[in-house]
Amino acid sequence: MKLEFPVENTVKTRSSIRTYEDKPIDAKVKKQIKDYMAALSNPFSVKVSLQLLETAASNEKMGTYGVIKGAKDYIGSMVSESELNLEALGYSFEKLILYLTNLGIGTCWLGGTFNRNQFSNALEVKEKDLFPAISPIGYPAGKKRLADTLIRKFAKSEQRKNWNELFFLNDFSTPLTQEEAKEFAFPLEMVRLAPSASNKQPWRIIKAQDGFHFYEAKAPGYSDKMSFDIQRVDIGIAACHFHMAALEKDLPGNFEKLTNVGIVPPANTYYIFSYILS
């Protein structure tokens, strides 16, 4: 399958942009973005709605509590209640963000630091839909604000957990090495570099004989103030990185939610789905 962007370079190039140039995105590029959004799909067969919000025309200042400066356009993500809905949203939105990164357009996942009511009204979010995240889009400013540096430092944005904390062989007591992962070392490394809410990196993956089992290491109390578990969105982001990397290397497999994996997870760790080798 031919991908729209080189996976490794795009994943390593992507970073959270919080300050934007006062330069509009070209109309042709916007059409390209809208067309890409309209054609997006995910391997969980869940309908995810991604909408572009252009605030320049209305001259409306959108509330992001000082986190974002200079952005004129935003993308909102919505999904209705269904199995794996939040994971599907994370997958689709992250694939769009990687596509935008390859176009030279800056993005920043926002799950809590935005005025949800204001954005919900502007995007006309349906009453029953979940509205987990938005992202500003635009051209990154050459000079970062002090606030940008402080946010990145506070969130430890540059730090990623080591392999032995994230990936395991057959059970949760045996860390997986890159040698044991073989050709799937690349997709797993792309997962390790993925963004997540507060950089908590809640994904845990077990390599088994039939494939890879994805788990959520849930931070107790982290999502309590929201009406949904935002860390499930992070698992979708991880699935996107894994899948894009596997597709680029022509590695066989597909996502399935199994009824019984037969593995006992640690406390606060929950099975989500598997990537079954075909």
Secondary structure by P-SEA (a helix, b strand, c coil): cccccccaaaaaacccccccccccccaaaaaaaaaaaaaccccccbbbbbbbbbccccccccccccccccccbbbbbbbccccaaaaaaaaaaaaaaaaaaaacbbbbbbccccaaaaaaaaaccccccccccccccccccccccaaaaaaaaaaccccccccccccccccccccccccccccaaaaaaaaaacccccccccbbbbbcccbbbbbbbccccccccccccaaaaaaaaaaaaaaaaaaaabbbbbbbbccccccccccccccccccccc
